[in-house]
Amino acid sequence: MNERWMRHPLSRLALFGIACIAVIALLLRWMHHRHPADASPADDPVSAATSSSPAPTQEAAAQHANVNQILAACHPHLSLTPESVPNIDVSDKPNSAAVQLKVRFWVDGNGFVTHEFVTGADVVTPADQEMELDYVRHLTFMVPNTAECRARQMEMIGNFYESRDSGNAWSTVFVVHPRYSLEDGRVVQNR
């Protein structure tokens, strides 16, 4: 007789419904226990004690800001530039002005380029990318002669793009700037 009531579809549906309601009730209880809505730091002595001290994330953010400020102050300046930027072949491109190549690289404390790579390119061939990266590898920079600058590598961002020269021909232009710079006494993060 006990097996007969389990075979009936309504009894199985009722059992399933009761099980679902029990699971939902347990989840709600668990969620309320983890995140009580009306709990305040004053009610909990542990959280009240920890809230008076600065959070570790605030210390880490302040330390990170100081590192960024040092990097911004260590702004490397281009010293010796190779004769000309290698031209990207745009003869087969319908819109030469859309040709762009973005690179990132680091400058060490001696002014030499390290760890250069392409971060974005529009309609540029792999051969052109390698030619432009080789150009970046040979750049040298002047770095401020301080202990902080000599001990760090400064991140730089370079953009190659096409522009018309005075003879109305397309030529490749290279613009470089540091990742962090100082503007009116505050750190600016360039992208």
N, CA and C atoms as an extended XYZ file, in Angstrom:
573
Properties=species:S:1:pos:R:3:atomname:S:1:resname:S:1:resid:I:1 pbc="F F F"
N         0.806       -1.188        0.000 N   MET     1
C         0.000        0.000        0.000 CA  MET     1
C         0.856        1.261        0.000 C   MET     1
N         2.039        1.253        0.667 N   ASN     2
C         2.910        2.415        0.717 CA  ASN     2
C         3.470        2.759       -0.653 C   ASN     2
N         3.741        1.777       -1.476 N   GLU     3
C         4.302        2.032       -2.796 CA  GLU     3
C         3.290        2.672       -3.730 C   GLU     3
N         2.007        2.399       -3.507 N   ARG     4
C         0.972        2.877       -4.392 CA  ARG     4
C         0.871        4.409       -4.351 C   ARG     4
N         0.977        5.045       -3.202 N   TRP     5
C         0.843        6.492       -3.124 CA  TRP     5
C         2.034        7.207       -3.757 C   TRP     5
N         3.230        6.540       -3.786 N   MET     6
C         4.401        7.146       -4.433 CA  MET     6
C         4.286        7.112       -5.949 C   MET     6
N         3.498        6.192       -6.479 N   ARG     7
C         3.340        6.097       -7.938 CA  ARG     7
C         2.369        7.145       -8.464 C   ARG     7
N         1.553        7.667       -7.637 N   HIS     8
C         0.560        8.652       -8.078 CA  HIS     8
C         1.275        9.977       -8.388 C   HIS     8
N         1.039       10.581       -9.572 N   PRO     9
C         1.748       11.811       -9.973 CA  PRO     9
C         1.536       12.990       -9.022 C   PRO     9
N         0.355       13.124       -8.445 N   LEU    10
C         0.125       14.260       -7.547 CA  LEU    10
C         0.927       14.138       -6.261 C   LEU    10
N         1.093       12.924       -5.765 N   SER    11
C         1.877       12.762       -4.543 CA  SER    11
C         3.356       13.034       -4.810 C   SER    11
N         3.854       12.641       -5.970 N   ARG    12
C         5.251       12.952       -6.309 CA  ARG    12
C         5.432       14.463       -6.468 C   ARG    12
N         4.464       15.113       -7.091 N   LEU    13
C         4.527       16.558       -7.277 CA  LEU    13
C         4.498       17.273       -5.926 C   LEU    13
N         3.668       16.806       -5.027 N   ALA    14
C         3.597       17.413       -3.694 CA  ALA    14
C         4.905       17.228       -2.938 C   ALA    14
N         5.500       16.044       -3.025 N   LEU    15
C         6.780       15.782       -2.367 CA  LEU    15
C         7.889       16.669       -2.946 C   LEU    15
N         7.884       16.823       -4.277 N   PHE    16
C         8.869       17.691       -4.934 CA  PHE    16
C         8.691       19.144       -4.488 C   PHE    16
N         7.449       19.604       -4.400 N   GLY    17
C         7.167       20.970       -3.971 CA  GLY    17
C         7.634       21.230       -2.552 C   GLY    17
N         7.388       20.273       -1.655 N   ILE    18
C         7.832       20.421       -0.258 CA  ILE    18
C         9.356       20.478       -0.185 C   ILE    18
N        10.030       19.636       -0.980 N   ALA    19
C        11.493       19.637       -0.987 CA  ALA    19
C        12.032       20.972       -1.498 C   ALA    19
N        11.410       21.524       -2.551 N   CYS    20
C        11.849       22.822       -3.090 CA  CYS    20
C        11.673       23.944       -2.063 C   CYS    20
N        10.540       23.938       -1.382 N   ILE    21
C        10.296       24.971       -0.365 CA  ILE    21
C        11.317       24.854        0.766 C   ILE    21
N        11.671       23.638        1.144 N   ALA    22
C        12.663       23.444        2.207 CA  ALA    22
C        14.034       23.953        1.771 C   ALA    22
N        14.411       23.683        0.532 N   VAL    23
C        15.708       24.151        0.031 CA  VAL    23
C        15.736       25.677       -0.019 C   VAL    23
N        14.660       26.287       -0.487 N   ILE    24
C        14.602       27.750       -0.565 CA  ILE    24
C        14.682       28.362        0.835 C   ILE    24
N        13.989       27.768        1.777 N   ALA    25
C        14.025       28.273        3.145 CA  ALA    25
C        15.428       28.175        3.729 C   ALA    25
N        16.113       27.075        3.465 N   LEU    26
C        17.480       26.925        3.963 CA  LEU    26
C        18.428       27.936        3.316 C   LEU    26
N        18.269       28.165        2.002 N   LEU    27
C        19.113       29.161        1.321 CA  LEU    27
C        18.872       30.567        1.869 C   LEU    27
N        17.603       30.907        2.090 N   LEU    28
C        17.305       32.226        2.643 CA  LEU    28
C        17.881       32.389        4.041 C   LEU    28
N        17.782       31.364        4.839 N   ARG    29
C        18.353       31.422        6.189 CA  ARG    29
C        19.871       31.580        6.125 C   ARG    29
N        20.490       30.827        5.222 N   TRP    30
C        21.944       30.904        5.070 CA  TRP    30
C        22.366       32.293        4.594 C   TRP    30
N        21.622       32.860        3.620 N   MET    31
C        21.951       34.194        3.104 CA  MET    31
C        21.777       35.256        4.200 C   MET    31
N        20.716       35.148        4.968 N   HIS    32
C        20.483       36.112        6.037 CA  HIS    32
C        21.563       35.992        7.117 C   HIS    32
N        21.993       34.774        7.378 N   HIS    33
C        23.033       34.558        8.379 CA  HIS    33
C        24.377       35.132        7.914 C   HIS    33
N        24.679       35.002        6.619 N   ARG    34
C        25.942       35.537        6.077 CA  ARG    34
C        25.928       37.050        5.990 C   ARG    34
N        24.799       37.636        5.578 N   HIS    35
C        24.693       39.083        5.364 CA  HIS    35
C        23.463       39.619        6.083 C   HIS    35
N        23.503       39.766        7.378 N   PRO    36
C        22.316       40.298        8.067 CA  PRO    36
C        22.053       41.730        7.640 C   PRO    36
N        20.797       42.029        7.356 N   ALA    37
C        20.424       43.343        6.828 CA  ALA    37
C        20.518       44.431        7.879 C   ALA    37
N        20.200       44.115        9.128 N   ASP    38
C        20.157       45.164       10.140 CA  ASP    38
C        21.373       45.176       11.051 C   ASP    38
N        22.415       44.445       10.700 N   ALA    39
C        23.606       44.430       11.555 CA  ALA    39
C        24.423       45.681       11.302 C   ALA    39
N        24.932       46.273       12.351 N   SER    40
C        25.783       47.449       12.222 CA  SER    40
C        27.117       47.144       12.888 C   SER    40
N        28.184       47.852       12.538 N   PRO    41
C        29.477       47.611       13.146 CA  PRO    41
C        29.464       47.812       14.654 C   PRO    41
N        28.595       48.660       15.145 N   ALA    42
C        28.552       48.888       16.590 CA  ALA    42
C        28.023       47.663       17.327 C   ALA    42
N        27.162       46.861       16.671 N   ASP    43
C        26.626       45.652       17.298 CA  ASP    43
C        27.676       44.559       17.402 C   ASP    43
N        28.616       44.549       16.502 N   ASP    44
C        29.615       43.491       16.459 CA  ASP    44
C        30.939       44.049       16.971 C   ASP    44
N        31.443       43.602       18.148 N   PRO    45
C        32.667       44.177       18.699 CA  PRO    45
C        33.889       43.919       17.826 C   PRO    45
N        33.919       42.805       17.094 N   VAL    46
C        35.078       42.515       16.243 CA  VAL    46
C        35.133       43.491       15.077 C   VAL    46
N        33.989       43.699       14.410 N   SER    47
C        34.007       44.626       13.285 CA  SER    47
C        34.170       46.064       13.752 C   SER    47
N        33.677       46.395       14.943 N   ALA    48
C        33.864       47.745       15.455 CA  ALA    48
C        35.335       48.024       15.727 C   ALA    48
N        36.061       47.019       16.216 N   ALA    49
C        37.490       47.201       16.494 CA  ALA    49
C        38.281       47.326       15.207 C   ALA    49
N        37.907       46.558       14.205 N   THR    50
C        38.662       46.617       12.949 CA  THR    50
C        38.294       47.824       12.112 C   THR    50
N        37.089       48.379       12.282 N   SER    51
C        36.714       49.519       11.463 CA  SER    51
C        37.452       50.785       11.886 C   SER    51
N        37.958       50.856       13.115 N   SER    52
C        38.676       52.043       13.549 CA  SER    52
C        40.084       52.089       12.979 C   SER    52
N        40.634       50.928       12.593 N   SER    53
C        41.964       50.927       12.001 CA  SER    53
C        41.834       51.000       10.486 C   SER    53
N        42.814       51.592        9.803 N   PRO    54
C        42.716       51.709        8.353 CA  PRO    54
C        42.753       50.335        7.704 C   PRO    54
N        42.002       50.198        6.655 N   ALA    55
C        41.916       48.919        5.960 CA  ALA    55
C        43.204       48.665        5.184 C   ALA    55
N        43.600       47.388        5.047 N   PRO    56
C        44.815       47.091        4.296 CA  PRO    56
C        44.726       47.547        2.848 C   PRO    56
N        43.523       47.557        2.280 N   THR    57
C        43.401       47.997        0.889 CA  THR    57
C        43.699       49.487        0.767 C   THR    57
N        43.374       50.278        1.793 N   GLN    58
C        43.700       51.694        1.748 CA  GLN    58
C        45.206       51.903        1.797 C   GLN    58
N        45.899       51.109        2.625 N   GLU    59
C        47.360       51.207        2.683 CA  GLU    59
C        47.979       50.797        1.358 C   GLU    59
N        47.465       49.716        0.772 N   ALA    60
C        47.984       49.258       -0.510 CA  ALA    60
C        47.731       50.294       -1.598 C   ALA    60
N        46.556       50.934       -1.572 N   ALA    61
C        46.248       51.963       -2.560 CA  ALA    61
C        47.170       53.165       -2.391 C   ALA    61
N        47.441       53.553       -1.132 N   ALA    62
C        48.345       54.681       -0.892 CA  ALA    62
C        49.758       54.352       -1.350 C   ALA    62
N        50.213       53.128       -1.072 N   GLN    63
C        51.542       52.717       -1.511 CA  GLN    63
C        51.602       52.667       -3.032 C   GLN    63
N        50.534       52.172       -3.668 N   HIS    64
C        50.475       52.109       -5.124 CA  HIS    64
C        50.517       53.513       -5.720 C   HIS    64
N        49.812       54.456       -5.074 N   ALA    65
C        49.825       55.836       -5.553 CA  ALA    65
C        51.229       56.419       -5.449 C   ALA    65
N        51.966       56.096       -4.388 N   ASN    66
C        53.319       56.607       -4.246 CA  ASN    66
C        54.229       56.054       -5.326 C   ASN    66
N        54.085       54.770       -5.668 N   VAL    67
C        54.887       54.172       -6.742 CA  VAL    67
C        54.558       54.851       -8.062 C   VAL    67
N        53.271       55.085       -8.325 N   ASN    68
C        52.878       55.769       -9.553 CA  ASN    68
C        53.422       57.188       -9.596 C   ASN    68
N        53.486       57.844       -8.445 N   GLN    69
C        54.029       59.203       -8.392 CA  GLN    69
C        55.526       59.190       -8.705 C   GLN    69
N        56.224       58.182       -8.190 N   ILE    70
C        57.653       58.052       -8.495 CA  ILE    70
C        57.847       57.788       -9.981 C   ILE    70
N        57.035       56.877      -10.540 N   LEU    71
C        57.150       56.575      -11.968 CA  LEU    71
C        56.838       57.802      -12.819 C   LEU    71
N        55.872       58.595      -12.392 N   ALA    72
C        55.540       59.806      -13.145 CA  ALA    72
C        56.684       60.810      -13.081 C   ALA    72
N        57.346       60.900      -11.927 N   ALA    73
C        58.472       61.831      -11.791 CA  ALA    73
C        59.689       61.354      -12.582 C   ALA    73
N        59.767       60.072      -12.856 N   CYS    74
C        60.895       59.511      -13.606 CA  CYS    74
C        60.629       59.527      -15.111 C   CYS    74
N        59.933       60.499      -15.577 N   HIS    75
C        59.550       60.605      -16.982 CA  HIS    75
C        60.768       60.574      -17.908 C   HIS    75
N        60.972       59.466      -18.647 N   PRO    76
C        62.116       59.400      -19.563 CA  PRO    76
C        61.881       60.283      -20.792 C   PRO    76
N        62.938       60.892      -21.278 N   HIS    77
C        62.867       61.729      -22.477 CA  HIS    77
C        63.708       61.093      -23.569 C   HIS    77
N        63.166       61.109      -24.762 N   LEU    78
C        63.858       60.530      -25.912 CA  LEU    78
C        65.144       61.297      -26.165 C   LEU    78
N        66.273       60.582      -26.229 N   SER    79
C        67.549       61.278      -26.419 CA  SER    79
C        68.044       61.137      -27.847 C   SER    79
N        68.428       59.977      -28.248 N   LEU    80
C        68.912       59.779      -29.609 CA  LEU    80
C        67.845       59.047      -30.413 C   LEU    80
N        67.431       59.676      -31.493 N   THR    81
C        66.402       59.086      -32.338 CA  THR    81
C        67.043       58.585      -33.620 C   THR    81
N        66.725       57.345      -34.023 N   PRO    82
C        67.200       56.904      -35.338 CA  PRO    82
C        66.732       57.884      -36.410 C   PRO    82
N        67.413       57.880      -37.529 N   GLU    83
C        67.192       58.897      -38.561 CA  GLU    83
C        65.721       59.083      -38.943 C   GLU    83
N        65.020       58.001      -39.243 N   SER    84
C        63.628       58.155      -39.645 CA  SER    84
C        62.819       56.941      -39.200 C   SER    84
N        61.548       57.186      -39.044 N   VAL    85
C        60.631       56.106      -38.681 CA  VAL    85
C        60.416       55.248      -39.929 C   VAL    85
N        60.528       53.914      -39.812 N   PRO    86
C        60.283       53.073      -40.987 CA  PRO    86
C        58.832       53.224      -41.449 C   PRO    86
N        58.647       53.422      -42.731 N   ASN    87
C        57.311       53.625      -43.278 CA  ASN    87
C        56.555       52.317      -43.409 C   ASN    87
N        55.309       52.351      -43.015 N   ILE    88
C        54.402       51.225      -43.212 CA  ILE    88
C        53.864       51.337      -44.624 C   ILE    88
N        53.846       50.228      -45.340 N   ASP    89
C        53.361       50.228      -46.721 CA  ASP    89
C        51.844       50.375      -46.714 C   ASP    89
N        51.361       51.512      -47.210 N   VAL    90
C        49.921       51.770      -47.248 CA  VAL    90
C        49.406       51.859      -48.678 C   VAL    90
N        50.200       51.420      -49.636 N   SER    91
C        49.807       51.550      -51.033 CA  SER    91
C        48.547       50.754      -51.363 C   SER    91
N        48.329       49.635      -50.680 N   ASP    92
C        47.152       48.810      -50.974 CA  ASP    92
C        46.016       49.029      -49.983 C   ASP    92
N        46.126       50.038      -49.144 N   LYS    93
C        45.102       50.301      -48.134 CA  LYS    93
C        44.115       51.339      -48.662 C   LYS    93
N        42.796       51.050      -48.543 N   PRO    94
C        41.808       52.020      -49.034 CA  PRO    94
C        41.758       53.299      -48.197 C   PRO    94
N        42.063       53.195      -46.901 N   ASN    95
C        42.051       54.367      -46.019 CA  ASN    95
C        43.366       54.401      -45.254 C   ASN    95
N        44.335       55.086      -45.792 N   SER    96
C        45.664       55.111      -45.186 CA  SER    96
C        45.663       55.745      -43.808 C   SER    96
N        44.753       56.673      -43.561 N   ALA    97
C        44.697       57.339      -42.257 CA  ALA    97
C        44.264       56.371      -41.155 C   ALA    97
N        43.675       55.244      -41.511 N   ALA    98
C        43.221       54.271      -40.508 CA  ALA    98
C        44.336       53.335      -40.063 C   ALA    98
N        45.480       53.394      -40.710 N   VAL    99
C        46.586       52.511      -40.359 CA  VAL    99
C        47.220       53.009      -39.061 C   VAL    99
N        47.187       52.143      -38.040 N   GLN   100
C        47.756       52.502      -36.744 CA  GLN   100
C        48.397       51.277      -36.118 C   GLN   100
N        49.405       51.528      -35.310 N   LEU   101
C        50.086       50.464      -34.583 CA  LEU   101
C        50.443       51.018      -33.208 C   LEU   101
N        50.020       50.313      -32.161 N   LYS   102
C        50.290       50.762      -30.795 CA  LYS   102
C        51.229       49.761      -30.143 C   LYS   102
N        52.286       50.280      -29.502 N   VAL   103
C        53.266       49.424      -28.830 CA  VAL   103
C        53.420       49.885      -27.387 C   VAL   103
N        53.790       48.933      -26.548 N   ARG   104
C        54.162       49.237      -25.163 CA  ARG   104
C        55.559       48.708      -24.950 C   ARG   104
N        56.311       49.430      -24.148 N   PHE   105
C        57.663       48.979      -23.831 CA  PHE   105
C        58.097       49.630      -22.530 C   PHE   105
N        59.171       49.120      -21.984 N   TRP   106
C        59.707       49.646      -20.742 CA  TRP   106
C        61.092       50.209      -21.001 C   TRP   106
N        61.436       51.255      -20.267 N   VAL   107
C        62.755       51.874      -20.339 CA  VAL   107
C        63.419       51.640      -18.988 C   VAL   107
N        64.625       51.066      -19.014 N   ASP   108
C        65.313       50.798      -17.751 CA  ASP   108
C        65.999       52.064      -17.247 C   ASP   108
N        66.641       51.974      -16.105 N   GLY   109
C        67.284       53.126      -15.483 CA  GLY   109
C        68.431       53.708      -16.279 C   GLY   109
N        68.943       52.934      -17.250 N   ASN   110
C        70.033       53.419      -18.107 CA  ASN   110
C        69.517       54.039      -19.398 C   ASN   110
N        68.196       54.007      -19.610 N   GLY   111
C        67.622       54.624      -20.805 CA  GLY   111
C        67.437       53.684      -21.979 C   GLY   111
N        67.638       52.380      -21.775 N   PHE   112
C        67.483       51.424      -22.871 CA  PHE   112
C        66.111       50.772      -22.847 C   PHE   112
N        65.603       50.470      -24.028 N   VAL   113
C        64.287       49.857      -24.177 CA  VAL   113
C        64.369       48.374      -23.851 C   VAL   113
N        63.410       47.913      -23.044 N   THR   114
C        63.307       46.492      -22.728 CA  THR   114
C        61.859       46.065      -22.917 C   THR   114
N        61.661       44.833      -23.206 N   HIS   115
C        60.342       44.188      -23.264 CA  HIS   115
C        59.324       44.988      -24.070 C   HIS   115
N        59.524       45.057      -25.357 N   GLU   116
C        58.607       45.778      -26.237 CA  GLU   116
C        57.657       44.783      -26.907 C   GLU   116
N        56.402       45.214      -27.098 N   PHE   117
C        55.431       44.365      -27.779 CA  PHE   117
C        54.297       45.215      -28.339 C   PHE   117
N        53.596       44.639      -29.311 N   VAL   118
C        52.472       45.311      -29.956 CA  VAL   118
C        51.232       45.101      -29.106 C   VAL   118
N        50.492       46.183      -28.855 N   THR   119
C        49.247       46.059      -28.095 CA  THR   119
C        48.020       46.283      -28.954 C   THR   119
N        48.198       46.797      -30.139 N   GLY   120
C        47.064       46.992      -31.031 CA  GLY   120
C        47.538       47.408      -32.401 C   GLY   120
N        46.854       46.900      -33.418 N   ALA   121
C        47.223       47.250      -34.781 CA  ALA   121
C        45.988       47.189      -35.663 C   ALA   121
N        45.866       48.142      -36.559 N   ASP   122
C        44.794       48.161      -37.548 CA  ASP   122
C        45.417       48.044      -38.923 C   ASP   122
N        45.057       47.009      -39.638 N   VAL   123
C        45.487       46.721      -41.015 CA  VAL   123
C        47.000       46.851      -41.213 C   VAL   123
N        47.772       46.301      -40.311 N   VAL   124
C        49.228       46.325      -40.418 CA  VAL   124
C        49.713       44.877      -40.532 C   VAL   124
N        50.617       44.628      -41.454 N   THR   125
C        51.117       43.271      -41.670 CA  THR   125
C        52.100       42.889      -40.563 C   THR   125
N        52.311       41.583      -40.342 N   PRO   126
C        53.308       41.159      -39.351 CA  PRO   126
C        54.717       41.677      -39.667 C   PRO   126
N        55.057       41.783      -40.933 N   ALA   127
C        56.370       42.318      -41.306 CA  ALA   127
C        56.502       43.782      -40.879 C   ALA   127
N        55.438       44.565      -41.098 N   ASP   128
C        55.453       45.967      -40.667 CA  ASP   128
C        55.543       46.067      -39.145 C   ASP   128
N        54.827       45.188      -38.445 N   GLN   129
C        54.885       45.199      -36.984 CA  GLN   129
C        56.297       44.927      -36.498 C   GLN   129
N        56.967       43.950      -37.074 N   GLU   130
C        58.329       43.619      -36.654 CA  GLU   130
C        59.286       44.764      -36.977 C   GLU   130
N        59.096       45.413      -38.120 N   MET   131
C        59.952       46.539      -38.508 CA  MET   131
C        59.801       47.693      -37.505 C   MET   131
N        58.573       47.970      -37.080 N   GLU   132
C        58.345       49.057      -36.122 CA  GLU   132
C        58.866       48.690      -34.734 C   GLU   132
N        58.711       47.420      -34.340 N   LEU   133
C        59.264       46.990      -33.045 CA  LEU   133
C        60.788       47.092      -33.040 C   LEU   133
N        61.412       46.778      -34.160 N   ASP   134
C        62.863       46.909      -34.253 CA  ASP   134
C        63.275       48.377      -34.108 C   ASP   134
N        62.486       49.270      -34.668 N   TYR   135
C        62.741       50.706      -34.509 CA  TYR   135
C        62.691       51.084      -33.026 C   TYR   135
N        61.677       50.589      -32.308 N   VAL   136
C        61.511       50.903      -30.887 CA  VAL   136
C        62.684       50.344      -30.081 C   VAL   136
N        63.155       49.140      -30.419 N   ARG   137
C        64.274       48.516      -29.689 CA  ARG   137
C        65.530       49.378      -29.707 C   ARG   137
N        65.698       50.169      -30.736 N   HIS   138
C        66.923       50.966      -30.886 CA  HIS   138
C        66.809       52.386      -30.329 C   HIS   138
N        65.693       52.716      -29.747 N   LEU   139
C        65.537       54.037      -29.138 CA  LEU   139
C        66.308       54.085      -27.826 C   LEU   139
N        66.805       55.260      -27.477 N   THR   140
C        67.432       55.475      -26.170 CA  THR   140
C        66.795       56.704      -25.523 C   THR   140
N        66.754       56.671      -24.201 N   PHE   141
C        66.079       57.715      -23.442 CA  PHE   141
C        67.007       58.263      -22.372 C   PHE   141
N        66.743       59.499      -21.976 N   MET   142
C        67.423       60.089      -20.828 CA  MET   142
C        66.488       59.930      -19.636 C   MET   142
N        67.023       59.338      -18.559 N   VAL   143
C        66.251       59.091      -17.348 CA  VAL   143
C        66.820       59.978      -16.251 C   VAL   143
N        65.974       60.621      -15.452 N   PRO   144
C        66.490       61.448      -14.343 CA  PRO   144
C        67.465       60.653      -13.474 C   PRO   144
N        68.538       61.299      -13.065 N   ASN   145
C        69.602       60.629      -12.319 CA  ASN   145
C        69.289       60.623      -10.822 C   ASN   145
N        68.261       59.856      -10.452 N   THR   146
C        67.919       59.681       -9.046 CA  THR   146
C        67.906       58.189       -8.737 C   THR   146
N        68.043       57.866       -7.468 N   ALA   147
C        68.060       56.456       -7.072 CA  ALA   147
C        66.734       55.773       -7.409 C   ALA   147
N        65.609       56.480       -7.213 N   GLU   148
C        64.305       55.895       -7.514 CA  GLU   148
C        64.161       55.580       -8.996 C   GLU   148
N        64.639       56.479       -9.849 N   CYS   149
C        64.503       56.278      -11.296 CA  CYS   149
C        65.478       55.224      -11.813 C   CYS   149
N        66.668       55.194      -11.268 N   ARG   150
C        67.661       54.225      -11.730 CA  ARG   150
C        67.283       52.795      -11.355 C   ARG   150
N        66.491       52.648      -10.286 N   ALA   151
C        66.133       51.311       -9.813 CA  ALA   151
C        64.856       50.773      -10.466 C   ALA   151
N        64.173       51.584      -11.252 N   ARG   152
C        62.886       51.168      -11.814 CA  ARG   152
C        62.923       51.115      -13.329 C   ARG   152
N        61.918       50.396      -13.858 N   GLN   153
C        61.673       50.425      -15.291 CA  GLN   153
C        60.386       51.206      -15.513 C   GLN   153
N        60.429       52.156      -16.413 N   MET   154
C        59.282       53.011      -16.667 CA  MET   154
C        58.557       52.532      -17.918 C   MET   154
N        57.233       52.408      -17.807 N   GLU   155
C        56.422       51.948      -18.929 CA  GLU   155
C        56.156       53.108      -19.884 C   GLU   155
N        56.309       52.816      -21.170 N   MET   156
C        56.084       53.810      -22.209 CA  MET   156
C        55.074       53.267      -23.210 C   MET   156
N        54.375       54.165      -23.871 N   ILE   157
C        53.393       53.803      -24.884 CA  ILE   157
C        53.741       54.574      -26.151 C   ILE   157
N        53.786       53.848      -27.260 N   GLY   158
C        54.101       54.482      -28.530 CA  GLY   158
C        53.024       54.194      -29.551 C   GLY   158
N        52.743       55.184      -30.389 N   ASN   159
C        51.743       55.033      -31.453 CA  ASN   159
C        52.372       55.386      -32.795 C   ASN   159
N        52.272       54.447      -33.719 N   PHE   160
C        52.649       54.696      -35.100 CA  PHE   160
C        51.367       54.959      -35.873 C   PHE   160
N        51.353       56.009      -36.661 N   TYR   161
C        50.185       56.270      -37.496 CA  TYR   161
C        50.643       56.950      -38.779 C   TYR   161
N        49.746       56.993      -39.736 N   GLU   162
C        50.065       57.576      -41.044 CA  GLU   162
C        49.590       59.024      -41.109 C   GLU   162
N        50.419       59.859      -41.712 N   SER   163
C        50.090       61.273      -41.869 CA  SER   163
C        50.649       61.742      -43.213 C   SER   163
N        50.015       62.725      -43.781 N   ARG   164
C        50.518       63.286      -45.046 CA  ARG   164
C        51.636       64.283      -44.751 C   ARG   164
N        52.711       64.175      -45.514 N   ASP   165
C        53.810       65.117      -45.336 CA  ASP   165
C        53.593       66.333      -46.238 C   ASP   165
N        54.578       67.217      -46.311 N   SER   166
C        54.424       68.454      -47.078 CA  SER   166
C        54.253       68.197      -48.572 C   SER   166
N        54.749       67.063      -49.061 N   GLY   167
C        54.591       66.730      -50.474 CA  GLY   167
C        53.322       65.938      -50.744 C   GLY   167
N        52.425       65.855      -49.774 N   ASN   168
C        51.152       65.158      -49.863 CA  ASN   168
C        51.304       63.633      -49.982 C   ASN   168
N        52.461       63.118      -49.587 N   ALA   169
C        52.682       61.668      -49.578 CA  ALA   169
C        52.462       61.169      -48.156 C   ALA   169
N        52.080       59.891      -48.046 N   TRP   170
C        51.869       59.301      -46.724 CA  TRP   170
C        53.196       58.935      -46.095 C   TRP   170
N        53.353       59.262      -44.825 N   SER   171
C        54.549       58.850      -44.091 CA  SER   171
C        54.133       58.401      -42.698 C   SER   171
N        54.954       57.547      -42.110 N   THR   172
C        54.657       57.005      -40.788 CA  THR   172
C        55.220       57.938      -39.725 C   THR   172
N        54.413       58.250      -38.719 N   VAL   173
C        54.790       59.128      -37.624 CA  VAL   173
C        54.762       58.301      -36.339 C   VAL   173
N        55.714       58.554      -35.443 N   PHE   174
C        55.775       57.848      -34.166 CA  PHE   174
C        55.674       58.863      -33.043 C   PHE   174
N        54.710       58.658      -32.138 N   VAL   175
C        54.515       59.522      -30.973 CA  VAL   175
C        54.661       58.638      -29.746 C   VAL   175
N        55.466       59.078      -28.778 N   VAL   176
C        55.715       58.280      -27.573 CA  VAL   176
C        55.413       59.122      -26.337 C   VAL   176
N        54.854       58.473      -25.311 N   HIS   177
C        54.588       59.143      -24.044 CA  HIS   177
C        54.668       58.117      -22.919 C   HIS   177
N        54.940       58.585      -21.694 N   PRO   178
C        55.031       57.647      -20.563 CA  PRO   178
C        53.642       57.215      -20.094 C   PRO   178
N        53.590       56.064      -19.463 N   ARG   179
C        52.316       55.570      -18.925 CA  ARG   179
C        51.840       56.487      -17.795 C   ARG   179
N        52.754       56.946      -16.964 N   TYR   180
C        52.414       57.844      -15.856 CA  TYR   180
C        53.150       59.164      -16.041 C   TYR   180
N        52.440       60.255      -15.874 N   SER   181
C        53.064       61.569      -15.949 CA  SER   181
C        52.438       62.474      -14.885 C   SER   181
N        53.119       63.568      -14.604 N   LEU   182
C        52.620       64.541      -13.632 CA  LEU   182
C        52.012       65.719      -14.368 C   LEU   182
N        50.822       66.107      -13.926 N   GLU   183
C        50.162       67.268      -14.507 CA  GLU   183
C        49.564       68.079      -13.366 C   GLU   183
N        50.040       69.278      -13.176 N   ASP   184
C        49.583       70.140      -12.071 CA  ASP   184
C        49.725       69.454      -10.720 C   ASP   184
N        50.818       68.710      -10.532 N   GLY   185
C        51.101       68.077       -9.259 CA  GLY   185
C        50.355       66.776       -9.000 C   GLY   185
N        49.569       66.303       -9.958 N   ARG   186
C        48.870       65.039       -9.760 CA  ARG   186
C        49.294       64.037      -10.830 C   ARG   186
N        49.172       62.761      -10.500 N   VAL   187
C        49.573       61.706      -11.418 CA  VAL   187
C        48.480       61.456      -12.440 C   VAL   187
N        48.867       61.431      -13.703 N   VAL   188
C        47.942       61.138      -14.789 CA  VAL   188
C        48.378       59.818      -15.407 C   VAL   188
N        47.424       58.911      -15.565 N   GLN   189
C        47.724       57.624      -16.191 CA  GLN   189
C        47.289       57.704      -17.648 C   GLN   189
N        48.261       57.608      -18.546 N   ASN   190
C        48.003       57.661      -19.985 CA  ASN   190
C        47.761       56.254      -20.518 C   ASN   190
N        46.983       56.161      -21.545 N   ARG   191
C        46.702       54.848      -22.147 CA  ARG   191
C        47.084       54.833      -23.586 C   ARG   191
